[in-house]
Amino acid sequence: MSQTVNRLTSAGYAVRTRDPGDGRKVLFSATARGDELASAARAQRNAWLDEQLCALSAEDRAVVARAAALLSSIADS
């Protein structure tokens, strides 16, 4: 994890700050550049998934919707 964080901070995608409540802790947050990269990656994944779902039949999309509802119910329990 530390290598990943080091790479993100070195690339300018994240910054480290000290926790004001506990100086032993370090907080990480995305920079504007990191937010842009994350947004672009999400948009790309969402576009891919949308394309895959649109290629399904209406019946198969209904099955996927039902499965998603069931998984959401399980996650919420």
Buried (B, 14 or more C-beta within 10 A) or exposed (E): EEEEBEEBBEEEBBEEEEEEEEEEEEEEEBBEEBEEBEEEEEEEEEEEEEEEEEEEEEEEEEEEEEEEEEEEEEEEE
